[in-house]
Amino acid sequence: MSEFLMPSLGADMDAGTLVEWIKRPGDPVQRGDAIAAVETQKGVIEIEAYEDGVLDDIRVQLGQRVPVGTVLAHIRTDDRARNAPPQKHVPAAGAVAPPSPAAAGPATPMPAPAEPASPRITPAARQRAQALGFDAAVVPPGPGGVVGLREVEAAHATFAREATTSVPSSRPAAPGRKPGLDLDEMRKAIAAAMARSWHEIPHYFVSSTLDLTALLTWLDQYNARRSVAERLHYAAPLIKAGALALKAVPILNGHYGEHGFEPATRVNLGVAIAMRGGGLIAPAIVDADTLKLTEVMDRLNDLVARVRGGRLRSSEMAAATATLSNLGDDTADTLQPVIYPPQVAIIGCGRIAERAWAHAGTVSARRTITVTVGGDHRVSDGRSAATFLNRLDALLQQPEQL
Amino acid sequence: MSHANFEKMVREALYAIAPDLEGEPIDPALRYRDQFEFDSMDFLHFVMELHRLTGVEIPESDYAQVGTLAGAVAYLTDRSAAGPPQ
């Protein structure tokens, strides 16, 4: 049996509100499966299982706001070898989950024959229905005669379609707005994290202007031969090269904790993505240094789409070992970025601009970018950042090798 | 395909990138960049969506032509008149 906890999804998060149980008691779960959704100041984030097992008892009900570290549920990880005592247990909703050794074990009572014919309603479903403004008893049951969250949500969608005016709801699904995200709350979260960073971390900043002409020429040729869905945005090689350069300068990649700097073994590069309407979120591209450019681009497309309209996952929110912030075109020349604690470095990229460029005794027009490393002086010095920038430059001069 | 249909598709592609634009007035002659703060990543996703909806291949060298609502509709109309999509 293992505990499924409310995770910390960043230095600025101290609590979260449980808004959905995606899995139900008795459901088999695999490492990486989204089990529950939690509303935070950064919007609704799906929390994933970190091991295989069967979801056992649920300890936190919908709508409850609980601190980081609270046990949300238990996951039975022992297969039939260990005979766990029967738990106080909500019957497996649906009861049609694919048979797994653990689900078939003695800890899962199957009370179906003894149950009355009236549909069973899970507590979560009852609460959710109440929050949405109707009685769960009116909801048509799903497989196994159970009314679960899925059924309540389906019924809610049907009611919403049928109603000419909006259904009374504590969380109106306003079209066009990302659900569960309050930009004022996000601003507070950014303020808290950045104030802490600026207060605690002695920042230094080191910049270089890099010639991107080779990269952009290569990209033009690459993209000209490909349909739009396969084209690369210049952010992809920037992320890949940044991750490789971080791998080469490990003192910039990791976390600062109670015992000082803890270097990371992997490079999970957080990518700052602006929200429409304001705000910023920096989910991670895990193992960015090992991915092909096309894979980096796919991850980036997926992240941008989910930042905008979908949901991010807990692994993406908590994993970043350093962050890259790319200001984008038509913006400004330099970005002096502020570190996201507990990380120890951040890379800020200004816009790409054509500049007069002196090289080997001649001046020519080149497309360039100014990259600034914000570093933590408790861990590293400007020289490390300079090594990083030189490495980044070398990598970007040979884009076909990325 | 008609002009009106293309306009519907361009709008649909814009809403896919920026759902908050739905119901908002769109100036057909103004660049999305200046009107909605689209960056180049938003624009790439817009072109991807437009391609998915219409089947029309839009090379990078033509990006400037589809940067406004009116421009995109004209471009698509022109391209589909030149030959069948796909």
Boltz contact constraints between the chains, C-beta under 6 A:
constraints:
  - contact:
      token1: [A, 176]
      token2: [B, 19]
      max_distance: 6.0
  - contact:
      token1: [A, 176]
      token2: [B, 20]
      max_distance: 6.0
  - contact:
      token1: [A, 176]
      token2: [B, 22]
      max_distance: 6.0
  - contact:
      token1: [A, 223]
      token2: [B, 60]
      max_distance: 6.0
  - contact:
      token1: [A, 228]
      token2: [B, 47]
      max_distance: 6.0
  - contact:
      token1: [A, 228]
      token2: [B, 48]
      max_distance: 6.0
  - contact:
      token1: [A, 228]
      token2: [B, 51]
      max_distance: 6.0
  - contact:
      token1: [A, 229]
      token2: [B, 48]
      max_distance: 6.0
  - contact:
      token1: [A, 233]
      token2: [B, 41]
      max_distance: 6.0
  - contact:
      token1: [A, 233]
      token2: [B, 44]
      max_distance: 6.0
  - contact:
      token1: [A, 276]
      token2: [B, 18]
      max_distance: 6.0
  - contact:
      token1: [A, 276]
      token2: [B, 20]
      max_distance: 6.0
  - contact:
      token1: [A, 328]
      token2: [B, 39]
      max_distance: 6.0
  - contact:
      token1: [A, 329]
      token2: [B, 40]
      max_distance: 6.0
